[in-house]
Amino acid sequence: MSTQKTTPRGPRTDGEATRARLLEAAGQLFSQQGFAETTSKAVAQLAAADLASINYHFGSRNGLYQAVLLEAHRQLLDLDDLQRIAGSALNPEQRLYELLAGLVQRAQQPEAWAPRVLARELLAPSSHLQVLMEEAIPPKMMAVAQILSEISGIPATEPALLRCLLSVAAPCMMLIVIGRDVPGPLQAVVQGPSQPLLAHLHRFAIAGLQAVGEDYRSKPAAKNVGAV
């Protein structure tokens, strides 16, 4: 009597597929309707999953929304991509260009739900924003700060560099918030070719970083208090 070796079943793979479908479905619905108007039942139906699978994979509807926020931030600015850019052989100005290029490209994608989810959360912040501030943003800030430090000559630990980071990030955040469907004169900028917009953001950031860096170096007595 011969014995036949059986292949183990893969519940983990099936579970990961279900989790991915729920995350994608929730991202689409949260981006269209917002967190308050999106029910767990609607997410489960769109994902072709059992309602109980939301609690199984995410603990609750709140946990699902937090996972969507983290995934949206990852799609917009992936830590692995950021670290690859930060550690590349490109000069600091070129690394900043690559970083801005990725952000502009993703923010302008009309079918992407990640920018819209983040835009809703930024415009009407909830307690769930804390998950981004604690888990997603700090390591990415460190990588970006290192690039800006090399361009400006300001140490990454100085408050002056944090203000520079805010100035560089703010236009990108604005692109996310207004989206491609914004009415009025900004529509031509947001929906237009990405290259002129990218070139402007990069040139503006470089000029500002260099100017603040020169000011910082010209005031050695003020460095310790960050008065730039």
Secondary structure, 3 states (H helix, E strand, C coil): CCCCCCCCCCHHHHHHHHHHHHHHHHHHHHHHHCCCCCCHHHHHHHHCCCCHHHHHHHCCHHHHHHHHHHHHHHHHCCHHHHHHHHCCCCCHHHHHHHHHHHHHHHHCCCCCCHHHHHHHHHHCCCCCHHHHHHHHHHHHHHHHHHHHHHHHCCCCCCHHHHHHHHHHHHHHHHHHHHCCCCCCCHHHHHHCCHHHHHHHHHHHHHHHHHHHHHHHHHCHHHHHHCCC
